[in-house]
Every structure is written in C-alpha cells, then in structure tokens.
Amino acid sequence: MQIRRTSSVHNANAVKLQTQNSTKATSGTVAAPVDQLDFSAEAQLISKSSSTNNLRMDRVNDIRAQIANGSYETPEKLETAMARLLDEIG
C-alpha cells in the first residue's frame, strides 16, 4: 500500500470484508453469516491523523486572515513551494 498524502490511499485491498459460513453438525441448522471488517494499520493512522483534534484553530484562522487580506503569498513562500515541487517531481 502506498500513501502519498493523508487525502489519498492507493490499493483497493486496504479494507477486507470476510464472510464466514458455519454449520452446526449436531442440529443441522445453518448459522447466519458473520461479517468482519478489518482496517489496515495505514488506514487507522490516516483516520487518526485526519482528526480535527490535531488542528490548531488559532493558526488556521491566522492563515485564513492572511489569505483574505492578500499577505499570505510572498515571493519567498512561492520560491520554496516551487523548489519543493521540483524536488518531488524531479
């Protein structure tokens, strides 16, 4: 399984659904199927990391205010973002 970001998970095998059919030999009746859902460790980690408990709302509100007044994007931040992008794809 590859995790690129917390918003995307690759590989459809991350969640497994298992159904078990069992029969009782003594009574001859068929028991109802039992469904089981198992989450991978990666999926559990993503679930925990995407929790809003980890957000620093004061920082989020500060950044939103900077975006609204036009002071968030600076040449230094754009240069850093471009350098990181080029490092990732290059």
N, C-alpha and C positions, 0 to 999 in steps of 0.2 A: 504494500500500500504506500502510495506517495502522497504526502501532504505538502502542498505548495503554500497555502495560506490558510488561515482559520476559516475562510469562507468557501473553500473548495476541497472536496475529498475525492480522490480518484480510486477506482476499483470498486465494482459493484459487490464484491464479496465482504464488504465491511460489516454488513448485517446478515446474520444467518438465521433462517427460520427452520426449525426442526419440528417435525410431527412424529409422534411415537404412537403406534397402534399396538395394544397388547390385548391378549385374550386370557380369560381365566379358564384353565383346563378343567377345574372341578365343576364349575357351574355351566359352562358352555356359553356364557354371555360375552359379548364384545364390549370392552371398556371404551368410553368416549376418548377421542384423540386428545393428546396433551400437546399444546403449543408452547414453544420456548423461544424466546428472542434473546440472542447473545450479542452484546456490543463489544467491538474490539477495544483494546486499550487506547488506540489512537482516537476513536470516536468518543470515548469517555473524556479524554484530555481536551478535545475540541469543545465538548459540551461545557466543561468546567471553565475553559478559558474564554468562552463567549458570554459568560455570565455578566450581567450588568453590575454585580458586586465589585468587579475589578476596575470599574470606571472611576476616574477621578473627575467628578462632575464640575468641580471648580475649574480644572484645566480645560475640559471640553467647552465650557461656557466662555472661557477666556479666548480660546481659539476661534469659536464662532463669532465673537465680537470683533476679533481682528480681521476675519474674513469679511464680515459685514462692512467694516469701515475701510477696507482696502489695504490694510497694513500687514497682512499675513504673508503675502507673496513678496519676497525680497530677491534681489539678484543672487545673493549667497545661497538662499534656500533652493532656488531653481537650479543653480550650478551643482549643488550637492545632489539633488534629485536626478539630474541628468547623468552625473558621474555614477551614481548607484545603478541607474537603469542600464547604462553602457556596460558596467561590470557584470550585471546579471545576464545580459543577452550576448555579451562578447566573450 
